[in-house]
Amino acid sequence: QVQLAESGGGLVQAGGSLRLSCTASGSIRRFNSMGWYRQAPGKQRELVALITSGDRITYADSVKGRFTISRAYRQNTVDLQMNSLESEDTAVYYCNANIGVGSIDYWGQGTQVTVSS
C-alpha cells in the first residue's frame, strides 16, 4: 500500500505562485508515473501534469508555460510549481501515483488551491 501526502496549497492572488509537493511513503523509482490532477466544483477531475518513469512529461494545455512538474527520487517527492495563477486554476489538487504491472492508481487526500481575482 502506498500513501501520498500533499502539501503547499492555499490562497493566492491572480498572477501569483504556489508550489505543491507530494511525498510518497516508499521509493518512487518503481512507479510507472506520478502526476497532479485537479477537480473544480461541479467539474470532473482532470490531468494537470504527469511525469513517467521514462521522464516523459505531459501538461494540460491550460497550464503549459505556467506550471512545471519535477521529481526527486532521493526525497520520494513530486512537485508542481505553479506560476501566473489564474482564477480558473482554483480547484482541489490531487497527487497520483500509478504503480505496477496492473497499473494501480493511488491518490493523495487533496489540497485546496484558491486563486482570487
Backbone torsions as a table, in degrees:
resi	resn	phi	psi	omega
1	GLN	NA	133.6	-180.0
2	VAL	-110.0	136.6	174.5
3	GLN	-114.3	138.9	-179.9
4	LEU	-121.0	130.9	-178.9
5	ALA	-122.3	119.5	179.7
6	GLU	-95.9	154.3	174.2
7	SER	-152.9	162.0	172.4
8	GLY	106.8	-2.7	177.8
9	GLY	-71.5	174.2	178.5
10	GLY	159.7	-164.6	-179.3
11	LEU	-106.3	131.3	-179.0
12	VAL	-143.9	152.1	176.6
13	GLN	-79.4	154.1	176.5
14	ALA	-55.2	136.9	-176.8
15	GLY	93.4	-12.1	-179.1
16	GLY	-84.1	-173.0	-176.2
17	SER	-131.9	151.8	171.2
18	LEU	-142.8	153.9	175.4
19	ARG	-125.3	120.8	176.0
20	LEU	-96.8	144.3	178.0
21	SER	-130.9	141.8	178.1
22	CYS	-127.5	124.0	179.8
23	THR	-112.4	128.3	179.2
24	ALA	-92.4	152.7	-177.3
25	SER	-76.4	-12.0	178.6
26	GLY	-140.1	-172.8	-179.1
27	SER	-65.2	132.2	-179.6
28	ILE	-89.2	-0.7	-178.4
29	ARG	-63.0	-27.5	-177.5
30	ARG	-89.8	-0.7	-177.1
31	PHE	-77.6	140.5	175.4
32	ASN	-67.6	-39.7	-179.9
33	SER	-161.7	161.4	169.2
34	MET	-136.2	149.5	-177.6
35	GLY	-163.0	178.9	177.1
36	TRP	-123.1	134.0	175.0
37	TYR	-122.8	163.9	176.0
38	ARG	-142.6	154.9	177.9
39	GLN	-139.2	117.2	176.9
40	ALA	-91.1	158.0	-179.5
41	PRO	-56.4	129.4	178.2
42	GLY	77.8	5.7	-178.3
43	LYS	-122.2	163.2	177.2
44	GLN	-79.5	155.3	175.4
45	ARG	-65.6	137.2	-177.5
46	GLU	-132.6	152.2	176.7
47	LEU	-70.2	135.3	173.8
48	VAL	-104.4	-53.1	-178.7
49	ALA	-156.9	147.3	-175.7
50	LEU	-143.4	140.4	173.1
51	ILE	-130.0	130.5	-177.6
52	THR	-94.9	171.0	177.5
53	SER	-63.2	-22.9	176.8
54	GLY	-91.4	12.7	176.2
55	ASP	70.4	18.7	173.4
56	ARG	-81.2	132.2	-176.6
57	ILE	-117.2	136.2	177.8
58	THR	-126.6	136.4	175.3
59	TYR	-123.2	148.3	168.8
60	ALA	-66.0	145.1	-178.6
61	ASP	-56.3	-35.0	-174.7
62	SER	-69.4	-15.7	-177.7
63	VAL	-115.5	-3.4	-179.6
64	LYS	-57.6	133.7	-179.9
65	GLY	85.4	-10.2	179.8
66	ARG	-116.7	-34.1	-177.2
67	PHE	-109.7	148.0	177.2
68	THR	-135.7	126.8	176.5
69	ILE	-98.3	141.6	178.4
70	SER	-145.0	156.5	-175.7
71	ARG	-131.6	141.7	177.5
72	ALA	-128.5	107.6	-176.6
73	TYR	-64.3	-39.0	-175.1
74	ARG	-64.5	-36.1	-179.1
75	GLN	-93.5	-4.0	-176.1
76	ASN	56.0	44.4	-177.5
77	THR	-126.4	155.0	167.9
78	VAL	-132.4	128.7	-175.4
79	ASP	-113.8	157.4	175.1
80	LEU	-130.7	109.5	176.1
81	GLN	-88.6	122.1	-176.5
82	MET	-117.2	115.7	179.5
83	ASN	-114.7	163.6	177.9
84	SER	49.2	49.0	-175.8
85	LEU	-65.2	145.4	-179.0
86	GLU	-121.6	160.3	-179.5
87	SER	-59.9	-28.6	179.2
88	GLU	-69.7	-11.5	177.4
89	ASP	-83.5	-6.0	179.0
90	THR	-62.7	124.0	-177.1
91	ALA	-177.8	171.8	166.5
92	VAL	-89.1	127.6	-177.6
93	TYR	-103.3	131.6	-176.6
94	TYR	-118.7	135.9	172.2
95	CYS	-85.5	140.8	-179.8
96	ASN	-130.4	142.4	171.5
97	ALA	-130.5	132.3	176.5
98	ASN	-110.3	125.6	-167.0
99	ILE	-133.1	139.2	167.2
100	GLY	83.0	173.4	179.9
101	VAL	-61.4	-33.2	179.4
102	GLY	-80.3	0.6	179.4
103	SER	49.7	54.9	179.4
104	ILE	-81.4	134.1	179.6
105	ASP	-96.1	135.1	172.2
106	TYR	-119.7	146.8	-176.1
107	TRP	-129.3	146.2	169.9
108	GLY	-79.9	179.7	-176.2
109	GLN	-82.1	-13.9	179.1
110	GLY	95.9	149.1	176.8
111	THR	-136.3	135.3	-174.8
112	GLN	-81.7	132.4	171.3
113	VAL	-120.2	123.0	179.4
114	THR	-123.9	124.2	-179.7
115	VAL	-112.2	118.5	-179.6
116	SER	-93.4	140.3	-177.9
117	SER	-96.1	NA	NA
